[in-house]
């Protein structure tokens, strides 16, 4: 397998940080993950900055262990977009004005094949290097902040 999944994202950034598994290892379509990566590439291009990934794909087991609700979610590819494709999520290290700009751009970019970003979560506390913005393309629209 090639090192890069897309021009700016490696497969290592996509894989589950605990198990090393990729979405395809648990039966998720490679085409669906590549479509989401194309959405991220478009966001990156509009934003004009690298997207520094904190968390991308997680296995359902990993996600259940770290989730405050114990539920699987978009990081697992367990839910669908409005277009009926697998939904995904990514947490991006960013803070301050850069985070605000990132959110505005992420919400403005859409691709015909998968739509756009519908979910935004913000972890805006702690040291700046540990703050992040979560974006996902689930069928529902939502925004939230993470509790301390």
N, C-alpha and C positions, 0 to 999 in steps of 0.2 A: 504494500500500500504506500502511496506517495506520502511525504511528510505533510504537505499542505492539502487541506480539504477545499480551500478557496484561496484567492490571491493573498489574503492577509490573516487567515486563521488556520492553525495547524490542527491535525487530528488530536494531538496531545491536549489542546485547549478544549476540545469537544468532549473527550473521554471522562468518565466518572473518576474522580480523584481518589476514591477508596479502592475500587476494584480494577481500574484500568480498562473497564469495558466501554465499548462504543455503543451508540444506539442500535446499530445493526446487529450487535451481539445478542440483543434480546428481541430481535424480530422487527425492529422499526425500519421502515423503508429508507435506504440511503438517499433516494430522490427527495424525500420529504426533508431530511436534514440539510441537504444541499440547497433546497429552496429557501429554508430559513437562513442559511449562511449567506445566500444572495441578498436577502433582505438586510442582514447585518452589514454586508459590503455596501449596499446602497446608503444605509444610515451613516456608515463611516465616511463615505464619499461626500455626503451633504454636510456632515458635521465638520469635516476637515481635520480630524484627529484620530489617532489609533484608538481602538476599543480594547481596553485592558481587561480581560476576562477574569473575574473572580470565580464564578461557577457557571457551568453550562449544563451538560447532561449529568443526571444522577440516576442510578438504578432505583427501582421502586423500594428496595430494601434500604438503601442508603438514605433516600429521601424520607422514608418513614421514621428512621432512627433520629434524624435531625429536625424533623418537622414538629412544631409546637402542637399541631393537631393530629399528627400521626398519619396524615393522608398523603397519597401520592399527588403529584401536581405536574405543572408544565415542564419542570426540569426532567421529568421521566418520560415525556412523550406519551403520557397516558390519556390525554384529552385531545379534543379536536378543534380545529379552526372553523370559522364560518363556512369555509370552502370545503369542509369535510376531510382535510388533510391533518396529519399529526401536528399538534401544537408543541411549541418549544419555548424555552425561557433562557435568559442569560442574565447574570449579575455582572455589572460593569463597575470597576473601581473608578469613581469620579466623585467630586464634591464641589461645593460652592457654585460660582457662576458657570463653571464647566458642566456641572450636573444639570443646572437649569437649561442651558443651551442644548445639552444632549437630549433631554426629555422633549423639548420643543421639536427638535429635528426628528427624533424617533417617532413621535406622533404624526408627523407630516408625511412620512415616506410610506408608500404602498406599492406593492407589486401585484400585477393582475392574477398571478397564479396562486398567491397565498394571502393577499390582503396586506394588512399592516399590523402595527402594535396596538393591542387593546388593553393590556394590563401594565401598570406602572407601580412599583413599590420603591420606597426610599428608606435607606438606613442612613440617617443624617447625624448620628451621634458617634462619640468616640474620636479617636485620632483620624485625621483626614485620610491617611493612607488605608484605613479600614472601612471607609464609607463607600457605599455603592448604590447604584440604581438597578433595580430589577425591571426587565421588560419581557413581555410574553405576547404571544399571538393567539390566546384562547378566544373562543367564540364570545365570551362575555366582556363587557367593558368594566374596568375597576381600577381604583387607585387606593393606596394604603401607605402607612408608615409602619416600620418594624418597632416593636416594643423594646425597651432596654432590657 
